[in-house]
Every structure is written in C-alpha cells, then in structure tokens.
Amino acid sequence: MKLVNVNYPVYRRSHVDHLLNDFFNTNGNTDRLEKKELRYSPLTNVFESDEKIVLELLVPGFEKEQINLSVENNVLTVKSELPEKEAANQEENKAPKFSKVEFELKNFEKKFRLSDKLDQEKIQAEFKNGILTVTLAKKEEAIPVARKIEIA
C-alpha cells in the first residue's frame, strides 16, 4: 500500500531547472514565492506495518493548539496557524535587532492522499517534543491474513 505525498511532483526538478524556467518564462510570473514553490514544509517520516501507517512530522517550536488536522475527499491535511504578530508590529522600536537569523516559525500546510484501504474513522494524532505522530489504521480487509494451506 502506498501513501502519496501530494505536495511534491513525482519528478523533482533541480534548482538550475527552476532558474532556467524562471528566466525563460514568458507569462511574467517569475516570483517563486508567489507560485508557492519555496514554502516551508515540515520533514516527514513514514512507517508502514501490516496494521497501520505512521506519519511523523518534525514541527519544533509549535504548540499542539497551533496545528490542525483534517480529512476531506481522501486527503489528510496537516496545517499550522501561528498567531498574528500584531503586538510585535505595534512595538517596532522595542523589537530586537537580529544580526543573524537561521530559522523562524512559518505557517505550513502539508497534504497526504489516503488510500481507500485506510480507516479514516480511526486516525489518531499525538504531539510530543516537537514531533507530531499521526497513526492511520488499515481496514480489516486490507490486513494480510496468514494461513496454512494443506497439500492434497
């Protein structure tokens, strides 16, 4: 059984391909951020056993309440919603001046297409130490049954 990540195409293009496509693009839309090609996406581990599929998403810095999971049309969506930085914008004079920034929290949305062999009513999620673990149980008919066959 395959779990397909719908955020990425099957064929991944290199950075040079993107640059050349942006350079020779004739429709005028060369902003890769606008086309959402450079958006943040959490790293994900996928494990499969006979009974279930487990997704582990690395989301450090987020709280449990800031992450939403939903299923619609056989697509599992994991989405974050950070609070607006209105207070920071109002106190621009008091905001710290960074000399180097290597990471920042960004909203993300990651989608996974679910197989019909997964029981969508038995999806469980747990958040611990910056790792979101989503357990997708397989339907009973999808679990392989081992049986001995007698030879006549």
C-alpha positions in Angstrom: 0.0 0.0 0.0 1.3 3.4 -0.9 0.7 6.7 0.8 1.3 9.5 -1.7 2.6 12.9 -0.7 0.6 15.4 -2.8 2.8 18.4 -2.1 5.6 17.3 -4.4 5.5 16.2 -8.0 6.9 12.7 -8.8 9.7 14.3 -10.9 11.7 16.8 -8.8 13.4 19.4 -10.8 16.8 20.8 -9.7 17.5 24.4 -8.7 19.1 25.0 -12.1 15.8 23.8 -13.9 13.8 26.3 -11.7 16.2 29.2 -12.5 16.2 28.5 -16.2 12.4 28.2 -16.3 12.1 31.4 -14.4 14.5 33.1 -16.8 12.7 31.9 -19.9 9.2 32.2 -18.5 7.1 34.3 -20.9 4.0 34.8 -18.8 5.6 37.3 -16.5 5.1 35.3 -13.2 8.7 34.6 -12.1 8.2 35.1 -8.4 8.7 31.6 -6.9 7.4 32.6 -3.6 4.1 33.8 -5.2 3.9 30.4 -7.0 4.4 28.7 -3.6 7.4 26.8 -4.8 9.6 27.9 -1.8 7.1 27.5 1.0 8.0 25.8 4.3 7.2 22.1 4.6 8.0 20.0 7.7 10.2 17.0 7.4 8.2 13.7 7.5 9.0 10.1 8.2 6.5 7.4 7.0 6.4 3.9 8.5 4.2 1.1 7.4 3.3 -2.2 9.1 0.6 -4.8 8.5 -1.9 -3.0 10.7 -1.2 0.7 10.3 0.8 3.6 8.7 2.5 6.1 10.9 3.5 9.6 9.9 6.0 11.6 12.0 6.2 15.3 11.2 9.0 17.4 12.6 7.4 20.7 13.9 9.6 22.1 16.6 8.5 25.4 18.1 4.8 24.8 17.6 2.2 24.2 20.3 -0.4 21.4 20.0 -3.1 24.0 19.7 -1.4 25.6 16.6 -1.7 22.5 14.5 -4.8 21.4 12.7 -5.5 18.0 11.1 -8.4 17.4 8.8 -9.6 14.7 6.3 -11.6 15.6 3.2 -12.0 13.7 -0.1 -9.4 11.1 1.0 -6.8 13.8 1.6 -5.2 14.3 5.1 -4.2 17.9 5.6 -1.8 19.0 8.4 -1.9 22.8 8.7 -0.4 25.2 11.2 -1.8 28.5 12.3 0.6 30.9 14.1 -0.9 33.8 16.0 -0.6 37.2 14.2 2.4 39.3 15.2 0.3 42.4 15.8 1.9 43.1 19.2 5.4 42.9 17.6 4.3 45.3 14.8 3.0 47.8 17.3 6.2 47.8 19.3 8.7 48.1 16.4 11.0 50.2 18.5 11.2 47.6 21.2 11.7 44.7 18.8 15.2 43.1 19.0 17.6 43.6 16.1 18.9 40.3 14.8 22.4 40.1 13.4 21.8 36.6 12.1 18.6 34.6 11.6 18.9 30.9 10.6 15.3 29.8 11.4 11.9 31.2 12.0 8.5 29.7 12.6 6.3 29.8 9.5 2.8 28.5 8.7 2.7 25.4 6.7 0.3 23.1 5.0 1.1 19.5 4.0 -1.3 17.1 2.3 -1.3 13.3 2.0 -3.6 11.4 -0.3 -5.1 8.5 1.7 -5.8 5.1 0.2 -9.2 3.6 0.3 -7.7 0.7 2.4 -7.2 3.1 5.4 -9.9 3.5 8.1 -10.4 7.3 8.2 -12.5 7.0 11.4 -9.6 5.6 13.4 -7.0 8.3 12.7 -5.1 9.2 15.8 -2.6 12.0 16.5 -0.1 12.7 19.2 2.1 15.7 19.7 5.3 15.3 21.9 8.6 17.1 21.9 8.1 18.9 18.6 7.1 15.7 16.7 3.5 15.2 15.5 2.8 11.5 15.2 -0.3 10.6 13.1 -1.4 6.9 13.1 -3.6 5.7 10.2 -5.2 2.3 10.9 -5.8 0.0 8.0 -9.2 -1.5 7.4 -9.7 -5.1 8.5 -10.0 -6.4 4.9 -6.7 -4.7 4.0 -4.7 -6.5 6.7 -3.0 -9.6 5.2 -4.1 -12.9 6.8 -1.5 -15.7 7.1 -3.0 -19.2 6.8 -1.6 -22.6 6.2 -2.6 -24.4 3.0 -2.7 -28.1 3.1 -1.3 -30.0 0.1 -3.6 -32.8 -1.2 
